[in-house]
């Protein structure tokens, strides 16, 4: 809020100055245009054009504009509001961002965890890597486009944390408020439920239960047992989440699925899982082709979350929560093509609300400007 207030105050003073001198706005626009052209051209030197160079030059341009704004405000006689707003803005940014790591260098340089990259499949093949790393290295995993299973991020899914906790305790705890270790959840690498994560590779900066297959500094890459990303199973059991851990240990072998509620289709006898013939993973979409030996469930080791939709052979198919954290859909015997797509249910309503709010804000600003006394000297703040 403090940063927003300071930016609004500085913007109001700048707009007031442009209203006093209408020709100044064209000079400002021309200056911004020239600066944008310079930034775009400078990105091509000295080693050729690249988006990384453009990003770095844009950062320099932003700092240059900030310095010009400070000079312009302090060059005026009535610079008192700027003298208050600018230090408050800088202090607020410092307080909020002082411990935030820079992820830019990892993305630009592209060398972090480079020694581990040859062991990771190329897209659109599944590239799932479980990361148990510190902050900077975890950012490098994200920058390389590897799929994580650890829920790393500022908004972890509670079910992910509960299942990771169960690898240590052997019990699925009830839902509760998340209080600690939110960004860096850890799981036990020798837990019997690890195959459920569908992550054959794990990057960690600590020893695991198997020898490493690659190293990059203190980061090691391990190969762990994992179920296929998409597979058919003939049997399932329904049990409440809090009592599901013993069955999840059985489900980690693939011959059984665990459902939170009963379904109309009867379960068959436990049989070995049948992996999908082909899997393609693209942003917000997973496509798999498989042949079901009999009626059963196709289990998808993707995190269950509102917004996922499934189609089976082109027709909408029901999505069930399975194995506590993942998804499944019933199938009949025979060949099938299953497509899983994600689109947030509230995205379009949110965009509509944002458009309406922006239109109302523009209308309010226009009405307010019409009521400003034209004989005023132009400042939006009272004289000191």
N, C-alpha and C positions, 0 to 999 in steps of 0.2 A: 504493500500500500504506500509506503514512504517513497519508494522508487517511482511508482506511478504518479504520485503527487508532484514530485520534483520535475519529472519529464513533462507533465501537463503544464506546470508553471513556466518552464522554459519555452515550451512550444507556444503558449499564450503570448508571452512577451515577444517572441519572434513574429507571430502573426500580426500582433498589434503594430510592430515596426513596419511590416510590409503594407499594412493598411495606410499608414501615414505617408509612405512613399511608394505609390503603385509601381513605379518603374523599377524599384528594387527587386520585385518578385521575378521579373524577367532576367535581371542580372544573376539572381540566385539560381534560377532554373538553368541558365546558360552555364554557370559555374559548375553545377552538379552534372550537367551533361558532359562538359569537358573532362571533369574528373572521372566519370564513368568510362569514357572512351580511353583515357590514359590507363585506367586500371585494366581494361580489356586488352589493350595493346601490350602493356608491360608484362602480362602473363605469358607472352610468347618469347620472352628473353630471359636468360641467354640460352636456354636449353630447349626451346620449342614450347608451343602452347600446351598447357595441361590445366585440368580443373583444380589440381592442388595449388599450382602457382596462382591461379585466379583467386582462390580462397585466401591465400596468404596476402596477396595484394589488396584484396577487399578489406582485410583486417587493418592494414596500414592506412587505407583511405578513411576508414571509420575513425581511427585515432586522429588523423589529420583534420577531419571535420570537427571532431570534438575540440581539438586545440583551437581551431578557428572560431568556434562558437564561444569558447572561454575568452579569447582575445577580444571578440566583438562586444561581448557583454561588459567586460571590464574597461573597454575603451569609451563607454558611454558615461554620462554623468550620473544617470539613475541606475547604477549597477547593483544596488543593494539586494534586490530580490535574487539576482543570479548569484551573488556572493553567499547567500544563504542556501539556495537550492542545490548548487553544484557540490559543495562539501557534504551536504546531507545525502545526495545521490551516491557519491563515491563511498561514503562511510557505509551506506546500506548495502551496496554491491559487495564491498569488502567483507562485511559481516556475514552475508548470505553465501558467498562463493569462495571464501578463503581456502577451504579444504577440498574444493572440487578438483579432481585430477584432470589433466588435459588429455583427451583421447585423440586429438588431431594428429599428433606425431605418429601414433601407431597406425592410423589409417593412411597417412600420407607416405610414410617411409616403407610400409609393407614388409618389414623384416621381422617383426615380432612373431615368435613361434614358427618361423620359416622352416626350420628343420623338421617340424612335425607335419607340414603340409602334404608331402608325398604320400603319406599313409591314409589321408582322408580322401574319400571318393570325390569325383568331380560332379558338379550339378549337370543334369537334374537328378542324378542318383542321390539316395538319402545320404546326408552328411552329418549325422547326429554324433555329437561329441559331448560327453558329460564333463563339465569343467569344474574342478576344485582348485581354483587359483586365486591369487590376490587381485586387487582392483585393476591395476594396469594390464595384467595378463588376461583377465576376464574381458576387458574391453577389446583386446586384440582378437580374442575368439569371436566376438560379435562383429568386429570389423572385417574379418575374413569370411563372414557369411556362413560359418558353421552353425548347425542347429544345436542348441543347448537343451538340457533337460533339468537344470538345477533351479529354474525359476529366478535366475539372476536378474535383478532390476529393482527399481524403486517400488513396484507394485506386485509383489510375489503373490501367487495363487495359494490360498490357504491349504488346499488339498495337497499341493506339492510339498509344502513344509511338513504337513502331518505325516505323509508317507516317508519322507526323509527321516523324520524323528523316529518313526516306527522301525527303521533299519537298525537303530540303536536300542530301542526299548522293547521291541517285539509286540507292541500294542498300538492300535490306532486310537489316538485320543479324540475326545469330542471337540467340536469347533470352539475356539476361543479367540480372544483378541491377540494379535501378533505383537509381541513386545521386544523381542531380541533377535539378533542374527538375521535380520530381514533380507539384507542384500547378498549375504554369502552363506546360504544353507549348505550344510555338509551331510553326506550320507556315508554309511559304512560300506566299503567296497567289497567286503566278503559276506554281505547280507544275502540270505537265500532269495530275497525278492528282487535283487538287482537285475536279473534278466527281463523283468517287466518294463524297465526303462527303455528297452529297445535301443540301447546305446552300446554298440560293440567297442567303441573307443572312449577312453577317459583321459583327459589332460589334467595333471595334478602336479603341484610342487611339493608333494610329500609321498612317502612310500605307499604302495598299494599291495594287494594280496597276490599279485602276479609280477613277473619281471617286466621292465619297460621294453618297448619295441623301438622307441626313438627318444632323443633328448634334445632340449634347447635350453642351455643354461641350467637353471634349477627346475625347469618344467620338464616333465616326463610324459610320454604317451604310452598308455597301457591298453591291451586288448582284453576285454572281459566277456564272459558268456552273455548272450542277449537273444531274446526272442525276435523273430522277423517283425519288421515294421507293420505289416499287414498279414494276417494268417487266419485260416479256418480252424474252428474247433467244434466238436460234436456235442460236448457236455457243458453244463453250467449249473450253478447253485445260486440260490438267492439267500442273502443273509444281511443283517444290518451292518453298517460301516464299522461300528465299534467292536463287532465280533468277527470281522472279516480277515484279520491278519493270518490265522492258521490256514485258511483257504487260499489266501494270496500266495502263500509259500507253495501250495500245490499248483496254483495258476501260473507260477513262474516257469513251469515246465511246458505250458502250452496246451495240455490235454483237458483243461478245465477253465471256464470263465466264471467270474464272481459278479453277480448282479445284485443291486440293492433291493429290487422288488421282483416278484414273479412275473412271468410273461405267459401269453397264451400258448405259444409253441412249446411242446414237450421236449425235454432234454433227452439226448441220446447217450449212449455209453461213452466213457472216456476213450479217446483215440489220440494217436500222435497228431500234433498240429501240422497243417499243410500250408506252407508259405505261399504268398502271392507269386505268380510267374514274373510279373514286372511291376515296378513301382516308380512313379515319377513324382518328384516333389518340387513344386513351384510356389512362389509367394501366395499364401492364403489358399493353396489348393494341393490336394494329394489325389493321384489317380493310380488305381491298381487293377490289374487283371489277374484272375485266379479261377481255378476249377474246383468246385466243392464236391467231394466224394459222396456226400449225403446232405440232407437237411441239417442246418446248424447255424452257427454264428460266425460272422467275419469280425474279428477283433482288430481294431485300429489303435495302435499305440500312439495316439495323439491325445493331448490334454483335453478332457471334456470341458467345454465352456460354451455358454450361450452365444449363438451366432453361427455355429457350424451347421451345415446342411449336407445331406447325403442323397445321392442319386444312384440307383442300381439299374444298370442297363438302360439309362436314360430316364427312368421314372423315379419320382421322389420315394425315398425309403426312410423308415424310422431310425432314429439314432438313440441308442441306449447308453447309459453310463455303465461301464464295465470295469472290473478289476480296480475299483475304488476311484481311479484317477483317469481312466481312458474311455474309449468308446467302442461300441459294437453295433452291428445291424444284422437282423435275421436274413438268411438266404436259403433257397432251395438247392437241391443237387444240380450240378451242371456248371458250365462256364459263365462267368460274370465279369462285368466291368463296373467297378465301384469308384465313384468320384466324390471326394469330400471337399467342400468349399466353405470359406469363412467370409461372412459379411456381417458387421455389427448391426444388430437390430435397431439401435438408437442413433445410428449415424445420420440417416436422412432427416429424421425429426430434429436432430441437433443442428444440422446445416440450415434447415428452414427457420429455426428459432434464431440462429445467428444472423441470417439475412434480414429477418423482420426487425431484430434489435438494432442492426446497423442502419436500416432505413429510418427507424424512429430516432436514432441518435442524430443522423444527418438533418432530419426535419426539425428536431429540437434546436440544433446549432443554428440552422437558418432562421428560425423564429427568434432566437435570442439575438442574433446579429442585427436583425431588423429593428429591434427595440433599443439597440445601443444608441446613445445620443451622438449624432454626427458631429456636433460641436465639441465633443470630448477630444482631448489631445491624443487619444488612441490607446492609452495604457489600460490594461485590464486590472490593474492594482491601484489602490489609492496612492497619491503622492506621499513620499516620506515626510 
